[in-house]
Amino acid sequence: MNLLYISISGNTRSFLKRLQSFAEEQKRVNTNAVTFTLKEIDDNCLFESELEPFIAFVPTYLEGGNGVDNGTQEILTETLREYIEFENNASRCLGVVGSGNKNFNRQYCLTAKQYAQQFDVPMLEDFELRGTSADIERIYAILSELRDNS
Ligand SMILES: Cc1cc2nc3c(=O)[nH]c(=O)nc-3n(C[C@H](O)[C@H](O)[C@H](O)COP(=O)(O)O)c2cc1C
């Protein structure tokens, strides 16, 4: 399963590397276990047409507004949005997983919610900062189920 992400300060990258290691451990006891291929999107990457389905992992960076009754401006992560908008990539996106910080209250994980709306895909899950072991197990289970049902 392909997991696309952007990570400005490294939290999402750390989470995904740990998720990938967790999946590799599961694979040792269950040959049918899901495996993950990670692809980091950044400002220097070449845009490509995604040929396989993917899940997008989206941290939240917003400036201004409260995300509810006045506007917020996405900053730093727009390259991921543009990558998903590129050619037919949005049609291959199965869903988004958001990350953020609950100190931002109602803006928590708002960018992932906005992507879900824009690309008409489910927001599958969320986690805070680098995520806990429980987050890894929970998100692993959800992605495994998605793989089994698709
Ligand atoms: C300038 C700035 C703005 C942020 N805005 C939000 C926000 O609106 N909502 C939220 O849930 N988290 C917000 N965060 C927290 C980040 O989403 C969080 O630290 C995340 O783990 C960063 O992921 P990364 O290290 O992979 O880039 C913000 C962080 C910074 C530095």
Ligand as a Chemical Component Dictionary entry (heavy atoms), coordinates in Angstrom:
data_LIG
# 
_chem_comp.id                   LIG 
_chem_comp.type                 NON-POLYMER 
_chem_comp.pdbx_formal_charge   0 
_chem_comp.three_letter_code    LIG 
# 
loop_
_chem_comp_atom.comp_id 
_chem_comp_atom.atom_id 
_chem_comp_atom.alt_atom_id 
_chem_comp_atom.type_symbol 
_chem_comp_atom.charge 
_chem_comp_atom.model_Cartn_x 
_chem_comp_atom.model_Cartn_y 
_chem_comp_atom.model_Cartn_z 
_chem_comp_atom.pdbx_ordinal 
LIG C1  C1  C 0 3.161  27.414 12.295 1  
LIG C2  C2  C 0 2.404  26.178 12.735 2  
LIG C3  C3  C 0 1.036  26.131 12.559 3  
LIG C4  C4  C 0 0.325  24.985 12.954 4  
LIG N1  N1  N 0 -1.030 24.964 12.788 5  
LIG C5  C5  C 0 -1.736 23.881 13.218 6  
LIG C6  C6  C 0 -3.153 23.881 13.123 7  
LIG O1  O1  O 0 -3.796 24.822 12.653 8  
LIG N2  N2  N 0 -3.817 22.756 13.533 9  
LIG C7  C7  C 0 -3.167 21.660 14.049 10 
LIG O2  O2  O 0 -3.827 20.667 14.388 11 
LIG N3  N3  N 0 -1.806 21.655 14.182 12 
LIG C8  C8  C 0 -1.093 22.739 13.782 13 
LIG N4  N4  N 0 0.276  22.736 13.912 14 
LIG C9  C9  C 0 0.952  21.550 14.488 15 
LIG C10 C10 C 0 1.537  20.632 13.423 16 
LIG O3  O3  O 0 0.530  20.171 12.526 17 
LIG C11 C11 C 0 2.168  19.418 14.120 18 
LIG O4  O4  O 0 3.287  19.852 14.848 19 
LIG C12 C12 C 0 2.550  18.303 13.153 20 
LIG O5  O5  O 0 2.934  17.178 13.909 21 
LIG C13 C13 C 0 3.672  18.717 12.231 22 
LIG O6  O6  O 0 3.969  17.646 11.365 23 
LIG P1  P1  P 0 5.399  17.547 10.626 24 
LIG O7  O7  O 0 6.474  17.561 11.707 25 
LIG O8  O8  O 0 5.372  16.231 9.910  26 
LIG O9  O9  O 0 5.537  18.704 9.702  27 
LIG C14 C14 C 0 1.010  23.862 13.524 28 
LIG C15 C15 C 0 2.386  23.931 13.715 29 
LIG C16 C16 C 0 3.087  25.067 13.329 30 
LIG C17 C17 C 0 4.603  25.099 13.543 31 
# 
loop_
_chem_comp_bond.comp_id 
_chem_comp_bond.atom_id_1 
_chem_comp_bond.atom_id_2 
_chem_comp_bond.value_order 
_chem_comp_bond.pdbx_ordinal 
LIG C1  C2  SING 1  
LIG C2  C3  SING 2  
LIG C2  C16 DOUB 3  
LIG C3  C4  DOUB 4  
LIG C4  N1  SING 5  
LIG C4  C14 SING 6  
LIG N1  C5  DOUB 7  
LIG C5  C6  SING 8  
LIG C5  C8  SING 9  
LIG C6  O1  DOUB 10 
LIG C6  N2  SING 11 
LIG N2  C7  SING 12 
LIG C7  O2  DOUB 13 
LIG C7  N3  SING 14 
LIG N3  C8  DOUB 15 
LIG C8  N4  SING 16 
LIG N4  C9  SING 17 
LIG N4  C14 SING 18 
LIG C9  C10 SING 19 
LIG C10 O3  SING 20 
LIG C10 C11 SING 21 
LIG C11 O4  SING 22 
LIG C11 C12 SING 23 
LIG C12 O5  SING 24 
LIG C12 C13 SING 25 
LIG C13 O6  SING 26 
LIG O6  P1  SING 27 
LIG P1  O7  DOUB 28 
LIG P1  O8  SING 29 
LIG P1  O9  SING 30 
LIG C14 C15 DOUB 31 
LIG C15 C16 SING 32 
LIG C16 C17 SING 33 
# 
